[in-house]
Structure formats: C-alpha cells, structure tokens
Amino acid sequence: MRYVGWFWLSISSALMMVIGNLYGMPLLYKRSFTKFFTRETVHFTHKATAQGFLEPARNIARLTPWLPGELPRVAAGLTVSVYAAGLNRPRWLYTLPNGDVLVAETGSPDAQTLDPTHRLAERVQSATEGQYSANRIILLRDSTGAGLADLKTPFLCNMYLPFGMALIGNNFYVATADAITRYPYEAGQTQITSQGTHIVNLPLYGHNWAKNILPSQDGHFLYVTLDKTTKKQGQLESLLKKGGTIMRLDLRTQDLSLFSTDLPSVMGMAQDPQTALLWVVLNDFRTPYSHKDNDYITSLVQNMPWLPTLPANDIPVSRRIVSGWATLTLTAQTHDYKLGSYTGAAALVFSYESNLPETWRHGLFVSERGSWAHRPKHGYKIVYIPFKNGKPYGKPQDVMTGFLNPEDTQLRGRPMGLALDGSGALLVADDIGNIIWRITAAKDEKQAQ
C-alpha cells in the first residue's frame, strides 16, 4: 500500500505541473523558478477604452491636403521644412552612405492578399487613402546642401509593394510583399535597371503585408519581419499561426532561421549602436473588432518569447515567466516600453548621430501613424523616447504634431517612415500628404551649439 500511495502522489504532482503550465500559474516548486528572466515594462501613456461590440469604432477624419506654406508643428528648439513633395504614398525611407535618400512609394494591396478580418480595415482606410500603388523606389538627392531635394528620380520600378531596403557592400536588398531581391549597386548611381537576383520567397498573406529588413552589424544576415497569418505558407505556417515573427536570413547560404516568434504585429526595427540590442515596434492589434490595442517598443534576443504586459500603472513592474516550463532558459533581462493604445506606431530610429539639439540626441524617435478604429484618435505624431543605460527612461516627448485638427475631423497627413539624412536631420515620410518633412535645430539653437 505504501508504494501505491507514492504512485498516486507522483501522478497527482505531474497533473498539477501540467495544469500549472497550461494556466501560467506555478502550483508546485514556484520558488525554484525565480532565477529565470524577467521583463520590465514601463507605462507612460494612455490606455485603451472599450470599442463597439458588433463592429469596430470608426473615427475617420476627412483628408484635407496641406495648404501652401502650411507646416506641421515641432517642439521648441526645432524647425521643420519640406525636403521633397509631390510623391505618391511615400511609406518607408532609407539613407545611402553618400546621403541619397530612397523612398518606397507603396499603396495598398489587393483585398485578396489580406486575412478576411482585415479586409474591412483596408476598405475603410482606402476610402481616404486611395488604391493606386506606384510600386517603385524614388531617389532623392540634395546636391547643394540646402536641405531640399533638388533631384527626384525613379531608382527601382515595377515591384510588388516594396517596403524594407538595405545596402550591404555593393548589394542592395529590397523586401517586397512576397520576396527579397538583391540588386547590384555602385556608389552615386541614380537608377538600377538590372533584373536583380531573387533571394527568397516571403508569405504574401498576413495581417500586415509590409515586410521590413535590417542588416546585422556584421553584414552576414538580414532580419526580416513577417506577420501573423492563417493561410498555408509551407514551412512557415506553424510559426505564422502564432503571431508576428522575425526571421534571420543568412546571406551566404540564403537560409531563413527563426530569431523571435509569437510576437504582435512587428514593423519597425533598429539596432542600438551603443548596446547592439535589436529594438522593434510591436502593434498588438489582433482584429478590427478587438477591444484592446497596445503598442510597444521592445528589445529582443534570439529565441526569446514575448509576453504581453501587466495592466498599466505608470510604474515599472516585473513579471516572471511561469508558463512554457519546458522551454525556459536563462536569458538577459529585456525591457518593454508601452507607447499607448491605437497609436499605430510604425518606424523607429536612434538619435545618437542626429544633428538636433543635445536634448534629442540620446534616445529613439518613433512615428505614430494613428488609427481610424478608436475614438478619440491617438497617434498621428512623432515622439522621442529618452534612453539611459541602454533602456527607455522617462516619458515620451512630442517632436512633431499638427497632422490632425483639434476636433479629430480633418487629417492633413500621417507620419510613417523615418530616417536621418546625410547631415543628421530627421526625415519623416508623410504617406498621405505625399511629402518628406525635414526636422533640424532652429537657427538660434544651431548658434548656441
């Protein structure tokens, strides 16, 4: 009987461990797991409020083009000017080593390329944005140093929804909605006419069709963003069912390997030049009918799972991973920073090499393109997040606003892509106003420096 009792005790303990794994509650030996890594999440901004139950809230502002001479508002000590105008849906920016700026002009995909739950969102947005897509990359050059592009010429044409761009050596890589292609590039050339070399196919379907790429510091890899999809995508199907994924493309073997998965929708990426950590923008926007949408920036390390944050409370909090016991490993501490709800955060760029005043040189710029599915509207601005000791520190500060009128009824433009130009000025792609804005230090600030 004594052995029977030990047998049932062992069975009960095993069942309790399984239940604890499923529900994320350590029912046994919870003290033994305190050594595993924690996430520190900082909440500084607004929280989501309940939306419509049967359909998403619709708060669509009427598109009202910028008037001649009209400019967005920028923070004190900064000034803004037009770097280039007359573009066609400028989505993403990339600065070449010689200072030329590349602009991916990309419209909206066909409805059939989206998951069904996101077709409504695309139709609603298309009512104000238009459907036409130029499907090309434009080169902008400021040959006089006046802060205005005096050359605007097609650089690459006839692609399907181009987005992410990267130059490694003499190879120029472009991520379209369905592939990554490599083109030969020589410094200073203003157009690429070669066919290019196909590198790898990417899954076309997904909540977010845009594919972004970022070179690793050693130039051997490309980080590639893929979004969640329920469509069959071959070997990637099991990964993409879980959520957003970052893959790593080995440029020597052309093999894709997993870097991080089970993420919310991921778009913007940047590597901190001081710590070498990979920082990304995450949009936890599940469906157009979702009652909650939280946008974050966070650092990622390879194969590290991402956890949603605890309820917002304006102070740093820690959370121990207690589910998925079989995959827990010792990992360095990482940090999340909650931008708010329904901000539509998209791009990010570190400011260390900018020519802006000292106040703005120690952190990260983030574009917030906003969302139509929330009332009142959030986002539609550029914010700056100061860093200290390699992690976000303090509240976000508005850098550029003025895209919306105070009543949320008129929309002048929408900030999307970000980049630093050759002189260190901050460039902002306005993908509705069809303008590239340029932010620099005000004249009195330049004299003070």
Secondary structure, DSSP 8 states (H G I E B T S, - for coil): -HHHHHHHHHHHHHHHHHHHHHHT---S-GGGGTTS-EEEEEE-S-------SSS------EE----TT---EE-TTEEEEEEE-S-S-EEEEEE-TTS-EEEEE-----GGGB-GGGHHHHHHHHHHH-S----EEEEEE-SSSSSS--EEEEEE-S-SS--EEEEETTEEEEE-SSEEEEEE--TT-----S--EEEEE----BS-----EEE-TTSSEEEEEE----S--GGGHHHHHHSEEEEEEETTTTEEEEEEEEESEEEEEEE-TTT--EEEEEE----TT-S--EEEEEEE-TT----------SS-EEEE--S-GGG------EEEEEEEES--EEEEEE-TT--S-GGGSSEEEEEE---SSSSS----EEEEEEEETTEE-S--EEEEE-SB-TTS-EE---EEEEEE-TTS-EEEEETTTTEEEEEEE-HHHHHH-
